[in-house]
Amino acid sequence: MVKRRLLLLLPFLLLMLSGCAESSGAAAGKIIPPSNSVYPLVGKWTVLQELDTDRNGEESTRQWVGSDVQFAAGAVSFGGHVWDKLSYKIKRVNAADYLMMRYIPSDAISAPKTGKVDVITVYASANYLGEFMKLDDTNMIFFMQNKNLLLKKVADQADSTLMRAANANAQDMNQNYNEGISGVLLGLRIPSGAGYTYQTLWIAVEHQQLHPVLAAERIFFPRTSGFWEFDVQDNSAEGEKDNILTARNVAAKIPDMKEGEEGTGDQAYNDPALRIINYIGNDYVAIEKRSAGVNQLQVLPIDKLSSPTEIKVFDLLGDNGLNAYLSAREQAVAALRDKGVTSFKRDESGENFGLVRKNGHWFLVGRVNYQRGGTFEQTDFDLKIIPPANLIFYDTLVLSWHNIKDRVPDAMDAFTSPNKNIALVKTKNKLTIYPIGTEQLAENPLAGLDLPEGTTVIMAEWATGSYVDSWEKSFLAYGAQALSGNSVRIR
């Protein structure tokens, strides 16, 4: 996952202040520096119980019972792994409500029934690691991937070996990074009848060995609060095309979380329209909205899909961006006037913009909607502004587009991993996975996948190093299935 810093590990995470914490009385989501390097989690803890249940309601296997979780200044260890460069975010929640959201009955553990408790989200090198719900000074619950672990404090200080292990772990991560361990969550928009379906692929390569390719029939994507799912639900009736967009934290198992809590539940539009997804990022989605014959571009905040809120150019690009947008739009309008067009949809505030994919990069575009001969039409114009990091965290093509086209003449799109070990090249109906040699695609690809004609890539979120294993396990826990050998051709 890449955030353009340190080892370029995870692109889905917002910049956090290293070693930051929020006081327990502050508003959820706000991050403030700690005083005198005070860390909210310290000491040695042991796993007393796994609180998970399987689909039959029976207790899950107890593989983690007796394991240790240890915290030192800026480092945490668990399950044979060590993470350092920690940062934190603390929110106050109602204990019973939060446990219910996690499908844990409040009477299953000794927890405050009505009072507020702290939930501490932990990040390593600005990458989401997990959440810890403090029941009291000596008991807390560790929410990791699809596991809920009850912890008991057994020592005020971590073992003296933890910091040495953290340093060694950092060296291992550097080595893994350089040796080339990469994975990508690839979001696809696939033509289906008169509309589209959406799918997520997981493609991972370790030392030029391909992991099983995994797939799920929704968009599964990373955010700072963990993994989320994005779904497009058809709501068409009587010949009218209509759908709604929903997004939720996959750990939030009930949809009706209270307003203001992180990890909102299902969210939906209220106005009928057909919405086509062009791009999904960590915090924003770019769509084409089709309603009453008018096709407009929109950028929407994932946290507020249920509201009429839409992002304006100024919100992402400031005054200079808005001025550039209005200037480019006026040029497009002037060109249309020269062709006899006189009826234009107004857009002084800069709302009709989005993203398109061309030659291995995302580009910002604006749109002019107009009428000609009684019919609605549109034309797009380039903004010629690099998309900001809060919209697209990683969009680097480590090989030149010319180089890729020389090697694959029918290439329509391409993606390369942050540590430069693999490239994905998309053609009209195929996706091919290549190792990257010396500044070029390797002669022989690792594998190829057939894609339905017209498939478009709408998301590419990369993980590297030790995060590849974590993402893969999380995607499997979500319900992803391995594609068959007939779908993935190993070269």
N, C-alpha and C positions, 0 to 999 in steps of 0.2 A: 504494500500500500504506500502510495507516494504522497508526500505533503511538501516536496521540494525542500527537505532539510534532513540533516543527519544521514542515515543510510537510504533515504528515499523509500521508506518501508511501506507506508500505507496511505494511498491517496484519498481515502474517504474521510480523514479526520481533520477537524478544525485545529488551528494552532492553539495549544494550551500553554499556560505559563508553568514552567517546570517547578514542581514542588508546591503548586497552589492548592489552597483549600478554602472552603467557605464556612463561615461560622454557622453553627446549627440553627441560629435564629434568622439567618438571611433568607432571601427569596430563593426558591429553587431555580437552578440554572445559572445563577450569578457566580462568577469566579473572582476571588480576591486573594492577594498574596498572604501567605501565612506569616506570623510574627515569630522571629527568632528561630526559624527553621523547625517549627513544630509540625509533626506529621500526625494525621488523624488515625493512622493504623500503625501499631507497633507491637512487638513481642512475638511469642511463639504460640500457635494455636493448633489444636488437633481436631480432626473430623470425627464427631460423635455419631452422626447419623446422616444417611442420604434420605432426603425428604421426597424424592421423586416417586411417582407411581407409574406403572405401565398402563396400557389401554384396558387391561382387565382389573385395574385397581389393586394389583398385587405389588408388593414392595419390589423395587428394582434390585439388581445385583449390587452388592455392597463392596465394590472394588476400591472405594476411596476411604472407607472407615479405617481410622487409625493413622491416616496420612497427616503430615504436618503442613501448615501454611505459616510462613514466617515473614515478618516485616522488620526491616531495618531502615535506616535513613536513606530513602530514595531507592529501595530495592525490595522485591517480594519474591519468594520462592514457593513453588508448589509442583507436585507431580514430576519432579526431576528437572523442572525448568526454572530459570531465574530471569526476572525482568527488572530492568533498572530505568533510570530517568523517569521517575514516576511523577504524575500530576493527578490532582483530585478535583472532584466536584461533589458538593454535599447538598442534599435536599432533605427537607422535613416532610414526612408523610404520615398518614394514619396507619398504624401497624396492621390492624385487621383488614383494612381496604387493600393495602399493598400485598399482603399475603394472599388474599382472595384473588387478586389480579394474577398472581403467580400459581394459582390453583393449589395453594397450601391452606388447609383448614386452620383457622387461628387456634383451635383447641388441640392441634396436633403437637404444639410446642408450648413452652412457658413463655408467652410474649405478652406485652402490654395489650389489654383488650380495647382500650379507648384512647390512650395517649399517643403522642407523636414520637416518632423515632427517626434517627438519622439513617439515610441510605447514602453510602459513599461510593461514587463511581470512580474507578481507578483506571488511569491511562498509563501506558508505558511508551516512552518516546512519542507522546501524543496519540498513541493508538489505544483504542478501547480494549480493556482487559476483562473487566467484570464489575459486579456490584456487591457491596457488603452492607447488610442491614444489621445495625447494632441494636440488639435487644436490651443489653445492659453492658456493664463494664467487662464482663467475662464471657458473654455469649453473643454470637452473631451468626447470620446466615450468609453464605457465599453463593451468589448466583453466577454460574459460569456455563456458557454455552447452553446445553439443555439439562444441566444438573443444578440441584439446590442442596447445599451441604450445610448442616448445622455444625458450627465450630465452638469449641471451648478453649478459653485461654489457659495455657499451662505454664507460661513464663512471661515475665515482663520484658525480657530482652531476647532477641533472636540469637541463634548460635553464632559464634564468632566467625564461622566459616562462610557466612552468607555473603558478606561483601567481597571476599576473595572469589567466591563463586560468581558473583555478579560481574566482576572484572573478566573472569575467564569466559563467562557467557557472552559478554560483549565481543570478545575476540572470536568466539565461535560464530556469532551472528555475522561479523565481518567476513569470516571465511565462507559461510553459507552464501552470503550475498555475492561475493566474488565468484564462487564456483557455479552459481546459476541455479537457484531454486525459485521458480516463479509459478504463480497461478493467477487466473483471471476469471471474474464473473462477467459473462458476456450476455447482455440483454438483447433479445431479438424481437423484431416485429415481423410477423409472418402473414401474408395474404390468406384470407379464408372467406370464400364466398364474396359477399359485398363488403366485408369488413376485414378485421385483423385479429389474430390471436398473438399472445406474448409469451415468451419462453426465456428462461435463464439457463445458460450452459456454464459449467465449471471445467476449465481446461488447466491442468497443472503439469509441469515438466520439472523433473529433478535429475540433474546431471545427465541431460539428454534422454531421459527415460520418461515416457508419457504415463501419467496416472490414468486410471479409468475416467473417461469423460462422463460427467454427471449432468442431469437435466431436471428441471422442474417447470411446471406449466404456469408459473407466475414470475414476476420480476422480484428477485431476491437480491437485496442490495445493502451495503454497509452504511451506517451513520455513526456519529459520535456516541449515541446511546445504545449501540449494538446493531444487530441485523434487523432489517425491516422487509416487509413484502408490499409490493405495489400491484394492484389488480385493476383490470378494466372490466366492468360488469355490464353486459348488454342489457338494455332496458327498452328495446325497440318495440313498437306496437302500431298496428294498423298502417303499415307502410312508412312510418316515421322512424328514422334512424336516430337512436338516442343511447347514450351510455353514461355511466358514472364512474368516477375514479375513487379508489379507496387506498389508503396507506396505513399501515400499523406496524408497531414494533412486534416482532414475532414472539417476544417474551411476554407481551401484554395479552393475556389469554382471554380477557373480557374486553369488549369494545367501549364500554361506557365509563372510561376514566374521567375523573373530575377535571373541570376546566383549569388549566394552568399547570397540570402535572405533565412531566416529561413522559413520552411514550404514549401519545394519544391513540385512541382506538380508531375504528373504521370511520372514514370521513367521506362525504359525498357532496357533489354539486346539487343545487336545487333547480337550476334552470336546464330545460331539455336541450340537448345538442349532441352531436357526434364528435367525440374527441379522439384524435389520433396522436399517439405519442411519438415525438421525434427524438427526444433525449431525456434521460433520467440521470440526475446527479445525486449527490448526498443530501442536498437541501432544496433543490429546485427541479421542476419538470418542465420541459418545453413541449408545447402541443400545437396542433392545428385544430381549431374549433370550427365546426361546420354547423351553421344554424340559419334556417330560412334562406338558403342559397348563397350565403356569405361565408367565405373561408378566411378566418383570421388566425394570426399567430398569437400565442400567449406564452408567458413564462409565469409559472405558479409556484408558490412556496408549498413544499410538501406538508408542512405542519398546519396549513390552513386551507386544505382542499375543500372543506365544507363551506367556506365563506366566499363572498364575491371578490376577495382580494386577488389582484393580479399585479405582478411586478412591472414597474415602469422602467424605462431606460435609465432615468436619473437614479433610481434606487441601486442599480448595479454599477453604473458608469459615471455618475455625477454630472455636473454641469457641462463639462467638455464632451462627455458622451452624448448627452441630450442635444447639444448644439450640432454635433457631427451627424446625429440621426436626422434632425430636422433639415439640415442642409442636404443630405443625401436623398431624403424623401422629396424635397422640393425639386431636385434635379430629375427624379423619376417622374414626378407629376408634370413637370415642364415637357418632358419627352412625350408623355401621353397627350398633353394638350396639342402638341404639334401634329398628333395623329387624329385630332378631332374629338378627343374625349373631354367632356365637360362636367360630368357628375362624379364627384369623389367623396368617399367617406372621410370625415374629418379625424385628425389624430394629432392634436397639438401637444398632448401629454406624453406621447411616446410609449404606447402600450402594444402596438401591433408589430412585435418583433419576436425572433426566436433563433433557433440554431439549425444549421444544416451541416451535413458531413460531406467533405470533398477532399480528395487526394490525401487521405490519411490524417485529416485535421477537422476540428469543429470550427465553424465560422458563424459569426453573428450576422443575421440578415434582418431587414425590415420589410414590411409589405404595404402596398397601396391597394386598397379595395375601391373599385369604381363600377359604374354601369355603362354599358355600351349596347345600343340596340335593344334596350329593355332587359338585358341579361347581366348578371353579376359576374365580374371578372376580377383578377388580381395580377399584380406584378411584384416581384421581389427585387430588392436592391441590397448590395453589400454595404456593411457598415465600416469595414476596413479598420476594425478595432480588435485587438486580441481579447478574447473572453477572459474576464477576471478570474482569479484563483478561487473566489468563493462560489463561482458558478461551475468551473471545470478545474479540478485539482491537478490532473495529469493528462497532458495531450502532446507528448513528445514522440516523434517518429525518429528513431535513432538511425535509420537508413533513409537516404533520399528517395523521394517518390520516383524520380527518374531511374534510380537503381532498381527499385522494385518492379517498375514497368518493364525494364529491360529483361528481368528474370521471369516475370509473369505478365506477358503482354495484355492479357484480358483482366488484370487486376482492377477492381473497382474501389477497394478500400483496404487498409492495412493498419495493424496495431503492433507495437513492439513493447516488450517488457522493460521496466525501469533499469534492471541490471543487465540488459542487452543480451539475454541468452536465447530468447525466442521471438518469433514474429508470427502473427496471424494474418494471412492474406485472403481476402474475400473476392471471389469472382461472381459471375451472374448466379451460379447455383452451387458453389462449393466454398468451403472454408478449409484452408490448408495450413498446417502447423509446421513451421520451419525452424531449425536451429539457426542462430546467427553466427556466421564465421567472422572473418576479418573484414569488417565494414560491408558485409554483403550477406545475402541469404545463402545458407549452405546448399550444396548441390542437390542433396537428397532430403526431402521433407520427412518429418517424423510420422505424420498421419494426415488424413483428409476426411472431411465430413461433407456429405451431401446436404444442401439446403434447398428448400422450396424456392422456385424462381420468384423473385421480387422480395426476398427476405432482406431486411435492413437491420443493421446493428445500431441500437439506440443507447447502449451502455457498455463501458469497459472499465471495470474496477480491478486494479492489480494488487496482489499480495506478493511479498518476497520473503525469503528466509524462513524463520520459524513460524511466521504467520500463515504460510501455505497450509500447513497441517491443521491449524486452528480453524481456518476458513472452511477447509474441506469437511472437517468433522461437523461444523455448524450447519453446513449445507445439507449434509446427510441427515442430521438430526431434524432439519426442517422437512425432510421427506423426499429429497432428491434421489433419483434412480440412475444407475449406470446405463449408458447407452449400449446397445448390443454390438457385437462385432460386425453385423451387417451395416450398421450406421457409421461406424468408425473404421476406416481402412488404415491399418498400420502398415507403413512402408518398410 
